[in-house]
Amino acid sequence: MALQGSLDVEGALVLDSVEDVAQLEAAHAAGTPVVVRAADAAGVKAALARPEVSCVLVDDDGLLELDLPELTYG
């Protein structure tokens, strides 16, 4: 995860959600990094659940402190 604006995403496919699985898979197959913006913990979890996603961008630096194992496995 990274804070929005702190990472150069030029050349990456930047999305607001992971809903379009075909788009994720096509970008990954083409070797294009996939970056997803997330506004909350649920969005972070959904993005990181997709193997095609290289990075999740967040606006709230508090989200960088999420306990990802706890979020994922409870």
PDB file of N, CA, C and O in Angstrom:
ATOM      1  N   MET A   1       0.833  -1.177   0.000  1.00  0.00           N
ATOM      2  CA  MET A   1       0.000   0.000   0.000  1.00  0.00           C
ATOM      3  C   MET A   1       0.876   1.238   0.000  1.00  0.00           C
ATOM      4  O   MET A   1       2.002   1.233   0.498  1.00  0.00           O
ATOM      5  N   ALA A   2       0.333   2.283  -0.566  1.00  0.00           N
ATOM      6  CA  ALA A   2       1.050   3.552  -0.605  1.00  0.00           C
ATOM      7  C   ALA A   2       0.034   4.689  -0.530  1.00  0.00           C
ATOM      8  O   ALA A   2      -1.131   4.530  -0.896  1.00  0.00           O
ATOM      9  N   LEU A   3       0.495   5.816  -0.056  1.00  0.00           N
ATOM     10  CA  LEU A   3      -0.333   7.012   0.015  1.00  0.00           C
ATOM     11  C   LEU A   3      -0.448   7.614  -1.385  1.00  0.00           C
ATOM     12  O   LEU A   3       0.547   7.747  -2.098  1.00  0.00           O
ATOM     13  N   GLN A   4      -1.655   7.971  -1.761  1.00  0.00           N
ATOM     14  CA  GLN A   4      -1.914   8.585  -3.058  1.00  0.00           C
ATOM     15  C   GLN A   4      -0.946   9.744  -3.273  1.00  0.00           C
ATOM     16  O   GLN A   4      -0.798  10.601  -2.403  1.00  0.00           O
ATOM     17  N   GLY A   5      -0.293   9.770  -4.421  1.00  0.00           N
ATOM     18  CA  GLY A   5       0.627  10.840  -4.762  1.00  0.00           C
ATOM     19  C   GLY A   5       2.067  10.569  -4.364  1.00  0.00           C
ATOM     20  O   GLY A   5       2.964  11.323  -4.742  1.00  0.00           O
ATOM     21  N   SER A   6       2.304   9.502  -3.607  1.00  0.00           N
ATOM     22  CA  SER A   6       3.671   9.202  -3.173  1.00  0.00           C
ATOM     23  C   SER A   6       4.372   8.198  -4.063  1.00  0.00           C
ATOM     24  O   SER A   6       5.540   7.876  -3.843  1.00  0.00           O
ATOM     25  N   LEU A   7       3.676   7.705  -5.056  1.00  0.00           N
ATOM     26  CA  LEU A   7       4.192   6.655  -5.921  1.00  0.00           C
ATOM     27  C   LEU A   7       3.981   7.043  -7.378  1.00  0.00           C
ATOM     28  O   LEU A   7       2.907   7.520  -7.746  1.00  0.00           O
ATOM     29  N   ASP A   8       4.991   6.844  -8.202  1.00  0.00           N
ATOM     30  CA  ASP A   8       4.868   7.101  -9.634  1.00  0.00           C
ATOM     31  C   ASP A   8       4.103   5.942 -10.265  1.00  0.00           C
ATOM     32  O   ASP A   8       4.587   4.810 -10.283  1.00  0.00           O
ATOM     33  N   VAL A   9       2.921   6.221 -10.775  1.00  0.00           N
ATOM     34  CA  VAL A   9       2.088   5.171 -11.370  1.00  0.00           C
ATOM     35  C   VAL A   9       2.021   5.284 -12.896  1.00  0.00           C
ATOM     36  O   VAL A   9       1.151   4.692 -13.534  1.00  0.00           O
ATOM     37  N   GLU A  10       2.948   6.050 -13.468  1.00  0.00           N
ATOM     38  CA  GLU A  10       2.981   6.179 -14.924  1.00  0.00           C
ATOM     39  C   GLU A  10       3.191   4.802 -15.545  1.00  0.00           C
ATOM     40  O   GLU A  10       4.077   4.053 -15.132  1.00  0.00           O
ATOM     41  N   GLY A  11       2.382   4.479 -16.527  1.00  0.00           N
ATOM     42  CA  GLY A  11       2.470   3.195 -17.210  1.00  0.00           C
ATOM     43  C   GLY A  11       1.635   2.102 -16.577  1.00  0.00           C
ATOM     44  O   GLY A  11       1.497   1.015 -17.138  1.00  0.00           O
ATOM     45  N   ALA A  12       1.072   2.388 -15.399  1.00  0.00           N
ATOM     46  CA  ALA A  12       0.228   1.409 -14.717  1.00  0.00           C
ATOM     47  C   ALA A  12      -1.236   1.637 -15.083  1.00  0.00           C
ATOM     48  O   ALA A  12      -1.635   2.737 -15.464  1.00  0.00           O
ATOM     49  N   LEU A  13      -2.014   0.589 -14.960  1.00  0.00           N
ATOM     50  CA  LEU A  13      -3.460   0.712 -15.070  1.00  0.00           C
ATOM     51  C   LEU A  13      -3.958   1.082 -13.679  1.00  0.00           C
ATOM     52  O   LEU A  13      -3.821   0.295 -12.742  1.00  0.00           O
ATOM     53  N   VAL A  14      -4.531   2.267 -13.535  1.00  0.00           N
ATOM     54  CA  VAL A  14      -4.997   2.753 -12.239  1.00  0.00           C
ATOM     55  C   VAL A  14      -6.521   2.695 -12.233  1.00  0.00           C
ATOM     56  O   VAL A  14      -7.180   3.312 -13.069  1.00  0.00           O
ATOM     57  N   LEU A  15      -7.072   1.944 -11.275  1.00  0.00           N
ATOM     58  CA  LEU A  15      -8.507   1.717 -11.203  1.00  0.00           C
ATOM     59  C   LEU A  15      -9.059   2.163  -9.855  1.00  0.00           C
ATOM     60  O   LEU A  15      -8.320   2.298  -8.880  1.00  0.00           O
ATOM     61  N   ASP A  16     -10.369   2.389  -9.816  1.00  0.00           N
ATOM     62  CA  ASP A  16     -11.046   2.750  -8.573  1.00  0.00           C
ATOM     63  C   ASP A  16     -11.688   1.553  -7.887  1.00  0.00           C
ATOM     64  O   ASP A  16     -12.186   1.671  -6.767  1.00  0.00           O
ATOM     65  N   SER A  17     -11.680   0.395  -8.557  1.00  0.00           N
ATOM     66  CA  SER A  17     -12.239  -0.819  -7.958  1.00  0.00           C
ATOM     67  C   SER A  17     -11.680  -2.030  -8.699  1.00  0.00           C
ATOM     68  O   SER A  17     -10.987  -1.895  -9.708  1.00  0.00           O
ATOM     69  N   VAL A  18     -11.989  -3.198  -8.186  1.00  0.00           N
ATOM     70  CA  VAL A  18     -11.546  -4.444  -8.828  1.00  0.00           C
ATOM     71  C   VAL A  18     -12.722  -5.185  -9.454  1.00  0.00           C
ATOM     72  O   VAL A  18     -12.657  -6.393  -9.679  1.00  0.00           O
ATOM     73  N   GLU A  19     -13.781  -4.462  -9.728  1.00  0.00           N
ATOM     74  CA  GLU A  19     -14.998  -5.078 -10.255  1.00  0.00           C
ATOM     75  C   GLU A  19     -14.827  -5.661 -11.647  1.00  0.00           C
ATOM     76  O   GLU A  19     -15.424  -6.695 -11.946  1.00  0.00           O
ATOM     77  N   ASP A  20     -14.044  -5.044 -12.500  1.00  0.00           N
ATOM     78  CA  ASP A  20     -13.871  -5.519 -13.869  1.00  0.00           C
ATOM     79  C   ASP A  20     -12.712  -6.519 -13.917  1.00  0.00           C
ATOM     80  O   ASP A  20     -11.576  -6.158 -14.224  1.00  0.00           O
ATOM     81  N   VAL A  21     -13.019  -7.774 -13.611  1.00  0.00           N
ATOM     82  CA  VAL A  21     -12.001  -8.822 -13.527  1.00  0.00           C
ATOM     83  C   VAL A  21     -11.310  -9.030 -14.873  1.00  0.00           C
ATOM     84  O   VAL A  21     -10.103  -9.267 -14.913  1.00  0.00           O
ATOM     85  N   ALA A  22     -12.047  -8.947 -15.958  1.00  0.00           N
ATOM     86  CA  ALA A  22     -11.449  -9.127 -17.282  1.00  0.00           C
ATOM     87  C   ALA A  22     -10.377  -8.075 -17.545  1.00  0.00           C
ATOM     88  O   ALA A  22      -9.334  -8.384 -18.121  1.00  0.00           O
ATOM     89  N   GLN A  23     -10.621  -6.846 -17.131  1.00  0.00           N
ATOM     90  CA  GLN A  23      -9.650  -5.765 -17.304  1.00  0.00           C
ATOM     91  C   GLN A  23      -8.403  -6.027 -16.457  1.00  0.00           C
ATOM     92  O   GLN A  23      -7.283  -5.803 -16.915  1.00  0.00           O
ATOM     93  N   LEU A  24      -8.594  -6.494 -15.238  1.00  0.00           N
ATOM     94  CA  LEU A  24      -7.466  -6.838 -14.367  1.00  0.00           C
ATOM     95  C   LEU A  24      -6.617  -7.937 -14.995  1.00  0.00           C
ATOM     96  O   LEU A  24      -5.394  -7.826 -15.067  1.00  0.00           O
ATOM     97  N   GLU A  25      -7.275  -8.990 -15.446  1.00  0.00           N
ATOM     98  CA  GLU A  25      -6.569 -10.133 -16.019  1.00  0.00           C
ATOM     99  C   GLU A  25      -5.839  -9.757 -17.304  1.00  0.00           C
ATOM    100  O   GLU A  25      -4.718 -10.212 -17.533  1.00  0.00           O
ATOM    101  N   ALA A  26      -6.460  -8.934 -18.141  1.00  0.00           N
ATOM    102  CA  ALA A  26      -5.828  -8.519 -19.396  1.00  0.00           C
ATOM    103  C   ALA A  26      -4.582  -7.682 -19.125  1.00  0.00           C
ATOM    104  O   ALA A  26      -3.550  -7.876 -19.769  1.00  0.00           O
ATOM    105  N   ALA A  27      -4.671  -6.764 -18.188  1.00  0.00           N
ATOM    106  CA  ALA A  27      -3.513  -5.925 -17.860  1.00  0.00           C
ATOM    107  C   ALA A  27      -2.390  -6.781 -17.301  1.00  0.00           C
ATOM    108  O   ALA A  27      -1.230  -6.611 -17.675  1.00  0.00           O
ATOM    109  N   HIS A  28      -2.725  -7.684 -16.423  1.00  0.00           N
ATOM    110  CA  HIS A  28      -1.715  -8.562 -15.823  1.00  0.00           C
ATOM    111  C   HIS A  28      -1.045  -9.429 -16.899  1.00  0.00           C
ATOM    112  O   HIS A  28       0.177  -9.580 -16.909  1.00  0.00           O
ATOM    113  N   ALA A  29      -1.840  -9.984 -17.787  1.00  0.00           N
ATOM    114  CA  ALA A  29      -1.307 -10.823 -18.862  1.00  0.00           C
ATOM    115  C   ALA A  29      -0.383 -10.036 -19.781  1.00  0.00           C
ATOM    116  O   ALA A  29       0.566 -10.588 -20.337  1.00  0.00           O
ATOM    117  N   ALA A  30      -0.663  -8.738 -19.939  1.00  0.00           N
ATOM    118  CA  ALA A  30       0.155  -7.877 -20.794  1.00  0.00           C
ATOM    119  C   ALA A  30       1.388  -7.344 -20.062  1.00  0.00           C
ATOM    120  O   ALA A  30       2.223  -6.666 -20.660  1.00  0.00           O
ATOM    121  N   GLY A  31       1.498  -7.650 -18.773  1.00  0.00           N
ATOM    122  CA  GLY A  31       2.645  -7.169 -18.007  1.00  0.00           C
ATOM    123  C   GLY A  31       2.499  -5.749 -17.503  1.00  0.00           C
ATOM    124  O   GLY A  31       3.481  -5.122 -17.106  1.00  0.00           O
ATOM    125  N   THR A  32       1.272  -5.234 -17.517  1.00  0.00           N
ATOM    126  CA  THR A  32       1.006  -3.882 -17.038  1.00  0.00           C
ATOM    127  C   THR A  32       0.698  -3.917 -15.549  1.00  0.00           C
ATOM    128  O   THR A  32      -0.195  -4.652 -15.127  1.00  0.00           O
ATOM    129  N   PRO A  33       1.407  -3.147 -14.754  1.00  0.00           N
ATOM    130  CA  PRO A  33       1.096  -3.109 -13.320  1.00  0.00           C
ATOM    131  C   PRO A  33      -0.323  -2.589 -13.098  1.00  0.00           C
ATOM    132  O   PRO A  33      -0.779  -1.678 -13.789  1.00  0.00           O
ATOM    133  N   VAL A  34      -1.004  -3.175 -12.133  1.00  0.00           N
ATOM    134  CA  VAL A  34      -2.362  -2.761 -11.788  1.00  0.00           C
ATOM    135  C   VAL A  34      -2.330  -2.114 -10.412  1.00  0.00           C
ATOM    136  O   VAL A  34      -1.872  -2.714  -9.439  1.00  0.00           O
ATOM    137  N   VAL A  35      -2.823  -0.881 -10.345  1.00  0.00           N
ATOM    138  CA  VAL A  35      -2.879  -0.115  -9.109  1.00  0.00           C
ATOM    139  C   VAL A  35      -4.345   0.219  -8.856  1.00  0.00           C
ATOM    140  O   VAL A  35      -5.053   0.660  -9.760  1.00  0.00           O
ATOM    141  N   VAL A  36      -4.793   0.007  -7.625  1.00  0.00           N
ATOM    142  CA  VAL A  36      -6.195   0.254  -7.292  1.00  0.00           C
ATOM    143  C   VAL A  36      -6.266   1.268  -6.157  1.00  0.00           C
ATOM    144  O   VAL A  36      -5.531   1.164  -5.174  1.00  0.00           O
ATOM    145  N   ARG A  37      -7.154   2.245  -6.298  1.00  0.00           N
ATOM    146  CA  ARG A  37      -7.414   3.217  -5.236  1.00  0.00           C
ATOM    147  C   ARG A  37      -8.441   2.626  -4.272  1.00  0.00           C
ATOM    148  O   ARG A  37      -9.405   1.986  -4.693  1.00  0.00           O
ATOM    149  N   ALA A  38      -8.226   2.845  -2.989  1.00  0.00           N
ATOM    150  CA  ALA A  38      -9.180   2.360  -1.986  1.00  0.00           C
ATOM    151  C   ALA A  38      -9.436   3.458  -0.965  1.00  0.00           C
ATOM    152  O   ALA A  38      -8.514   4.157  -0.545  1.00  0.00           O
ATOM    153  N   ALA A  39     -10.694   3.604  -0.570  1.00  0.00           N
ATOM    154  CA  ALA A  39     -11.076   4.661   0.359  1.00  0.00           C
ATOM    155  C   ALA A  39     -11.259   4.169   1.790  1.00  0.00           C
ATOM    156  O   ALA A  39     -11.334   4.969   2.722  1.00  0.00           O
ATOM    157  N   ASP A  40     -11.332   2.840   1.962  1.00  0.00           N
ATOM    158  CA  ASP A  40     -11.563   2.293   3.290  1.00  0.00           C
ATOM    159  C   ASP A  40     -10.956   0.898   3.399  1.00  0.00           C
ATOM    160  O   ASP A  40     -10.415   0.367   2.430  1.00  0.00           O
ATOM    161  N   ALA A  41     -11.053   0.312   4.590  1.00  0.00           N
ATOM    162  CA  ALA A  41     -10.459  -1.000   4.832  1.00  0.00           C
ATOM    163  C   ALA A  41     -11.061  -2.072   3.931  1.00  0.00           C
ATOM    164  O   ALA A  41     -10.346  -2.961   3.467  1.00  0.00           O
ATOM    165  N   ALA A  42     -12.345  -2.001   3.681  1.00  0.00           N
ATOM    166  CA  ALA A  42     -12.984  -2.985   2.808  1.00  0.00           C
ATOM    167  C   ALA A  42     -12.433  -2.894   1.388  1.00  0.00           C
ATOM    168  O   ALA A  42     -12.223  -3.917   0.737  1.00  0.00           O
ATOM    169  N   GLY A  43     -12.198  -1.683   0.911  1.00  0.00           N
ATOM    170  CA  GLY A  43     -11.624  -1.500  -0.418  1.00  0.00           C
ATOM    171  C   GLY A  43     -10.198  -2.019  -0.504  1.00  0.00           C
ATOM    172  O   GLY A  43      -9.803  -2.602  -1.514  1.00  0.00           O
ATOM    173  N   VAL A  44      -9.426  -1.805   0.559  1.00  0.00           N
ATOM    174  CA  VAL A  44      -8.055  -2.326   0.613  1.00  0.00           C
ATOM    175  C   VAL A  44      -8.086  -3.840   0.561  1.00  0.00           C
ATOM    176  O   VAL A  44      -7.344  -4.457  -0.204  1.00  0.00           O
ATOM    177  N   LYS A  45      -8.943  -4.438   1.374  1.00  0.00           N
ATOM    178  CA  LYS A  45      -9.052  -5.901   1.420  1.00  0.00           C
ATOM    179  C   LYS A  45      -9.448  -6.471   0.063  1.00  0.00           C
ATOM    180  O   LYS A  45      -8.865  -7.456  -0.390  1.00  0.00           O
ATOM    181  N   ALA A  46     -10.427  -5.862  -0.582  1.00  0.00           N
ATOM    182  CA  ALA A  46     -10.876  -6.342  -1.895  1.00  0.00           C
ATOM    183  C   ALA A  46      -9.764  -6.239  -2.930  1.00  0.00           C
ATOM    184  O   ALA A  46      -9.576  -7.151  -3.735  1.00  0.00           O
ATOM    185  N   ALA A  47      -9.032  -5.140  -2.912  1.00  0.00           N
ATOM    186  CA  ALA A  47      -7.955  -4.953  -3.888  1.00  0.00           C
ATOM    187  C   ALA A  47      -6.823  -5.942  -3.658  1.00  0.00           C
ATOM    188  O   ALA A  47      -6.316  -6.536  -4.610  1.00  0.00           O
ATOM    189  N   LEU A  48      -6.424  -6.123  -2.409  1.00  0.00           N
ATOM    190  CA  LEU A  48      -5.311  -7.027  -2.129  1.00  0.00           C
ATOM    191  C   LEU A  48      -5.680  -8.496  -2.297  1.00  0.00           C
ATOM    192  O   LEU A  48      -4.799  -9.354  -2.359  1.00  0.00           O
ATOM    193  N   ALA A  49      -6.959  -8.787  -2.370  1.00  0.00           N
ATOM    194  CA  ALA A  49      -7.396 -10.162  -2.613  1.00  0.00           C
ATOM    195  C   ALA A  49      -7.189 -10.575  -4.065  1.00  0.00           C
ATOM    196  O   ALA A  49      -7.207 -11.765  -4.380  1.00  0.00           O
ATOM    197  N   ARG A  50      -6.994  -9.612  -4.941  1.00  0.00           N
ATOM    198  CA  ARG A  50      -6.797  -9.899  -6.367  1.00  0.00           C
ATOM    199  C   ARG A  50      -5.311 -10.064  -6.651  1.00  0.00           C
ATOM    200  O   ARG A  50      -4.530  -9.160  -6.355  1.00  0.00           O
ATOM    201  N   PRO A  51      -4.904 -11.185  -7.211  1.00  0.00           N
ATOM    202  CA  PRO A  51      -3.477 -11.415  -7.476  1.00  0.00           C
ATOM    203  C   PRO A  51      -2.890 -10.484  -8.540  1.00  0.00           C
ATOM    204  O   PRO A  51      -1.671 -10.329  -8.612  1.00  0.00           O
ATOM    205  N   GLU A  52      -3.723  -9.873  -9.349  1.00  0.00           N
ATOM    206  CA  GLU A  52      -3.239  -8.979 -10.404  1.00  0.00           C
ATOM    207  C   GLU A  52      -2.820  -7.616  -9.878  1.00  0.00           C
ATOM    208  O   GLU A  52      -2.100  -6.885 -10.558  1.00  0.00           O
ATOM    209  N   VAL A  53      -3.261  -7.267  -8.677  1.00  0.00           N
ATOM    210  CA  VAL A  53      -3.032  -5.929  -8.127  1.00  0.00           C
ATOM    211  C   VAL A  53      -1.618  -5.820  -7.568  1.00  0.00           C
ATOM    212  O   VAL A  53      -1.217  -6.588  -6.694  1.00  0.00           O
ATOM    213  N   SER A  54      -0.878  -4.853  -8.087  1.00  0.00           N
ATOM    214  CA  SER A  54       0.493  -4.598  -7.641  1.00  0.00           C
ATOM    215  C   SER A  54       0.540  -3.723  -6.400  1.00  0.00           C
ATOM    216  O   SER A  54       1.400  -3.899  -5.538  1.00  0.00           O
ATOM    217  N   CYS A  55      -0.398  -2.771  -6.315  1.00  0.00           N
ATOM    218  CA  CYS A  55      -0.354  -1.799  -5.226  1.00  0.00           C
ATOM    219  C   CYS A  55      -1.749  -1.223  -5.012  1.00  0.00           C
ATOM    220  O   CYS A  55      -2.550  -1.120  -5.940  1.00  0.00           O
ATOM    221  N   VAL A  56      -2.014  -0.850  -3.765  1.00  0.00           N
ATOM    222  CA  VAL A  56      -3.252  -0.158  -3.415  1.00  0.00           C
ATOM    223  C   VAL A  56      -2.874   1.248  -2.968  1.00  0.00           C
ATOM    224  O   VAL A  56      -1.991   1.428  -2.129  1.00  0.00           O
ATOM    225  N   LEU A  57      -3.546   2.236  -3.533  1.00  0.00           N
ATOM    226  CA  LEU A  57      -3.330   3.639  -3.150  1.00  0.00           C
ATOM    227  C   LEU A  57      -4.453   4.094  -2.233  1.00  0.00           C
ATOM    228  O   LEU A  57      -5.628   3.849  -2.505  1.00  0.00           O
ATOM    229  N   VAL A  58      -4.085   4.754  -1.151  1.00  0.00           N
ATOM    230  CA  VAL A  58      -5.074   5.270  -0.194  1.00  0.00           C
ATOM    231  C   VAL A  58      -4.842   6.761   0.025  1.00  0.00           C
ATOM    232  O   VAL A  58      -3.717   7.246  -0.090  1.00  0.00           O
ATOM    233  N   ASP A  59      -5.912   7.482   0.341  1.00  0.00           N
ATOM    234  CA  ASP A  59      -5.817   8.914   0.661  1.00  0.00           C
ATOM    235  C   ASP A  59      -5.616   9.143   2.149  1.00  0.00           C
ATOM    236  O   ASP A  59      -5.028  10.146   2.553  1.00  0.00           O
ATOM    237  N   ASP A  60      -6.098   8.223   2.958  1.00  0.00           N
ATOM    238  CA  ASP A  60      -6.043   8.337   4.415  1.00  0.00           C
ATOM    239  C   ASP A  60      -4.822   7.580   4.911  1.00  0.00           C
ATOM    240  O   ASP A  60      -4.770   6.354   4.811  1.00  0.00           O
ATOM    241  N   ASP A  61      -3.835   8.300   5.449  1.00  0.00           N
ATOM    242  CA  ASP A  61      -2.613   7.625   5.893  1.00  0.00           C
ATOM    243  C   ASP A  61      -2.870   6.668   7.055  1.00  0.00           C
ATOM    244  O   ASP A  61      -2.030   5.816   7.346  1.00  0.00           O
ATOM    245  N   GLY A  62      -4.008   6.795   7.716  1.00  0.00           N
ATOM    246  CA  GLY A  62      -4.390   5.847   8.753  1.00  0.00           C
ATOM    247  C   GLY A  62      -4.585   4.438   8.202  1.00  0.00           C
ATOM    248  O   GLY A  62      -4.382   3.453   8.912  1.00  0.00           O
ATOM    249  N   LEU A  63      -4.982   4.348   6.931  1.00  0.00           N
ATOM    250  CA  LEU A  63      -5.162   3.032   6.310  1.00  0.00           C
ATOM    251  C   LEU A  63      -3.834   2.302   6.124  1.00  0.00           C
ATOM    252  O   LEU A  63      -3.810   1.079   5.989  1.00  0.00           O
ATOM    253  N   LEU A  64      -2.734   3.045   6.118  1.00  0.00           N
ATOM    254  CA  LEU A  64      -1.425   2.407   5.994  1.00  0.00           C
ATOM    255  C   LEU A  64      -1.091   1.589   7.242  1.00  0.00           C
ATOM    256  O   LEU A  64      -0.206   0.733   7.215  1.00  0.00           O
ATOM    257  N   GLU A  65      -1.805   1.861   8.335  1.00  0.00           N
ATOM    258  CA  GLU A  65      -1.564   1.163   9.600  1.00  0.00           C
ATOM    259  C   GLU A  65      -2.438  -0.071   9.779  1.00  0.00           C
ATOM    260  O   GLU A  65      -2.389  -0.712  10.829  1.00  0.00           O
ATOM    261  N   LEU A  66      -3.239  -0.414   8.770  1.00  0.00           N
ATOM    262  CA  LEU A  66      -4.107  -1.583   8.881  1.00  0.00           C
ATOM    263  C   LEU A  66      -3.296  -2.838   9.175  1.00  0.00           C
ATOM    264  O   LEU A  66      -2.205  -3.021   8.636  1.00  0.00           O
ATOM    265  N   ASP A  67      -3.828  -3.691  10.021  1.00  0.00           N
ATOM    266  CA  ASP A  67      -3.233  -4.996  10.298  1.00  0.00           C
ATOM    267  C   ASP A  67      -3.750  -5.932   9.209  1.00  0.00           C
ATOM    268  O   ASP A  67      -4.838  -6.497   9.329  1.00  0.00           O
ATOM    269  N   LEU A  68      -2.966  -6.089   8.152  1.00  0.00           N
ATOM    270  CA  LEU A  68      -3.442  -6.850   6.982  1.00  0.00           C
ATOM    271  C   LEU A  68      -3.715  -8.312   7.292  1.00  0.00           C
ATOM    272  O   LEU A  68      -4.715  -8.837   6.803  1.00  0.00           O
ATOM    273  N   PRO A  69      -2.888  -9.010   8.077  1.00  0.00           N
ATOM    274  CA  PRO A  69      -3.257 -10.401   8.413  1.00  0.00           C
ATOM    275  C   PRO A  69      -4.590 -10.470   9.180  1.00  0.00           C
ATOM    276  O   PRO A  69      -5.412 -11.352   8.928  1.00  0.00           O
ATOM    277  N   GLU A  70      -4.788  -9.553  10.097  1.00  0.00           N
ATOM    278  CA  GLU A  70      -6.043  -9.528  10.853  1.00  0.00           C
ATOM    279  C   GLU A  70      -7.212  -9.230   9.931  1.00  0.00           C
ATOM    280  O   GLU A  70      -8.262  -9.864  10.030  1.00  0.00           O
ATOM    281  N   LEU A  71      -7.034  -8.267   9.034  1.00  0.00           N
ATOM    282  CA  LEU A  71      -8.075  -7.898   8.072  1.00  0.00           C
ATOM    283  C   LEU A  71      -8.436  -9.072   7.179  1.00  0.00           C
ATOM    284  O   LEU A  71      -9.606  -9.287   6.865  1.00  0.00           O
ATOM    285  N   THR A  72      -7.430  -9.825   6.774  1.00  0.00           N
ATOM    286  CA  THR A  72      -7.633 -10.936   5.839  1.00  0.00           C
ATOM    287  C   THR A  72      -8.141 -12.204   6.517  1.00  0.00           C
ATOM    288  O   THR A  72      -9.065 -12.852   6.025  1.00  0.00           O
ATOM    289  N   TYR A  73      -7.544 -12.546   7.630  1.00  0.00           N
ATOM    290  CA  TYR A  73      -7.834 -13.848   8.241  1.00  0.00           C
ATOM    291  C   TYR A  73      -8.640 -13.784   9.519  1.00  0.00           C
ATOM    292  O   TYR A  73      -9.050 -14.815  10.053  1.00  0.00           O
ATOM    293  N   GLY A  74      -8.871 -12.571  10.018  1.00  0.00           N
ATOM    294  CA  GLY A  74      -9.682 -12.402  11.203  1.00  0.00           C
ATOM    295  C   GLY A  74      -8.966 -12.700  12.429  1.00  0.00           C
ATOM    296  O   GLY A  74      -9.534 -12.598  13.516  1.00  0.00           O
TER     297      GLY A  74
END
